[in-house]
């Protein structure tokens, strides 16, 4: 049985979600439980990273891109209520698995 190719285009442009029909980039939908970090909070995460081990894939210790934070306390019963998973991306070229994360307490990086 052969399948016929679909000729209709999705409303928002490419199927991979990279461009709208107007040419503007499409932002992925943000989960409501994700906590975006500002520059000061990212700086605090970098300060904590100085004391922690290296990238589990390549051994990088210094070059990290800090992403957003996901609260873990409501997801996992064995985590503290103020525990967050902070997304990290290794910026060393050739790292085989550049995406990882670190669990942090809210008072270590969230400023009031």
C-alpha positions as semicolon CSV with decimal commas, in nm:
position;residue;x (nm);y (nm);z (nm)
1;X;0,000;0,000;0,000
2;X;0,144;0,339;-0,098
3;X;0,076;0,661;0,079
4;X;-0,008;0,976;-0,107
5;X;0,196;1,285;-0,019
6;X;0,012;1,563;0,158
7;X;0,013;1,890;-0,028
8;X;-0,151;2,111;0,231
9;X;0,074;2,335;0,437
10;X;0,029;2,385;0,812
11;X;-0,097;2,726;0,919
12;X;0,224;2,820;1,102
13;X;0,462;2,738;0,816
14;X;0,713;2,455;0,832
15;X;0,627;2,135;1,015
16;X;0,936;2,173;1,231
17;X;0,791;2,498;1,368
18;X;1,084;2,713;1,264
19;X;0,894;2,983;1,069
20;X;0,543;3,122;1,051
21;X;0,381;3,193;0,715
22;X;0,470;3,560;0,776
23;X;0,839;3,465;0,800
24;X;0,869;3,536;1,174
25;X;1,031;3,265;1,390
26;X;0,795;3,046;1,590
27;X;0,871;3,026;1,961
28;X;0,809;2,686;2,119
29;X;0,524;2,673;2,368
30;X;0,653;2,742;2,718
31;X;0,533;2,518;2,996
32;X;0,355;2,716;3,269
33;X;0,563;2,552;3,544
34;X;0,898;2,661;3,393
35;X;1,061;2,951;3,579
36;X;1,256;3,181;3,343
37;X;1,579;3,317;3,492
38;X;1,706;3,671;3,455
39;X;2,075;3,763;3,416
40;X;2,137;3,801;3,790
41;X;1,989;3,458;3,860
42;X;2,196;3,303;3,580
43;X;2,504;3,465;3,734
44;X;2,417;3,305;4,069
45;X;2,392;2,964;3,898
46;X;2,736;3,020;3,741
47;X;2,875;3,094;4,087
48;X;2,737;2,764;4,218
49;X;2,874;2,578;3,914
50;X;3,229;2,681;4,010
51;X;3,201;2,448;4,310
52;X;3,049;2,151;4,126
53;X;3,193;1,875;3,912
54;X;3,246;1,891;3,539
55;X;3,026;1,804;3,242
56;X;2,946;1,432;3,267
57;X;3,021;1,383;2,894
58;X;3,335;1,582;2,815
59;X;3,479;1,708;3,145
60;X;3,416;2,079;3,074
61;X;3,425;2,280;3,397
62;X;3,383;2,641;3,284
63;X;3,176;2,694;2,970
64;X;2,805;2,654;3,047
65;X;2,489;2,813;2,909
66;X;2,228;2,838;3,185
67;X;1,867;2,782;3,086
68;X;1,541;2,803;3,279
69;X;1,441;2,626;3,601
70;X;1,177;2,360;3,667
71;X;1,039;2,323;4,021
72;X;1,082;1,963;4,140
73;X;0,910;1,970;4,479
74;X;0,564;1,910;4,336
75;X;0,685;1,641;4,093
76;X;0,891;1,420;4,322
77;X;0,800;1,345;4,682
78;X;1,162;1,287;4,785
79;X;1,266;1,639;4,675
80;X;1,241;1,947;4,896
81;X;0,959;2,188;4,813
82;X;1,212;2,453;4,707
83;X;1,417;2,223;4,479
84;X;1,459;2,324;4,114
85;X;1,623;2,158;3,816
86;X;1,820;2,422;3,628
87;X;1,888;2,345;3,262
88;X;2,254;2,355;3,155
89;X;2,408;2,328;2,811
90;X;2,778;2,251;2,771
91;X;2,930;2,501;2,529
92;X;3,240;2,298;2,455
93;X;3,249;2,205;2,086
94;X;3,226;1,835;2,023
95;X;3,059;1,749;2,353
96;X;2,868;1,426;2,279
97;X;2,581;1,503;2,520
98;X;2,573;1,879;2,583
99;X;2,239;1,901;2,769
100;X;2,225;1,833;3,140
101;X;2,094;1,995;3,456
102;X;2,168;2,063;3,819
103;X;1,934;2,045;4,117
104;X;1,946;2,363;4,327
105;X;1,757;2,509;4,619
106;X;1,555;2,823;4,549
107;X;1,752;3,042;4,793
108;X;2,076;2,960;4,604
109;X;1,974;3,138;4,284
110;X;1,626;3,294;4,297
111;X;1,648;3,655;4,405
112;X;1,356;3,839;4,559
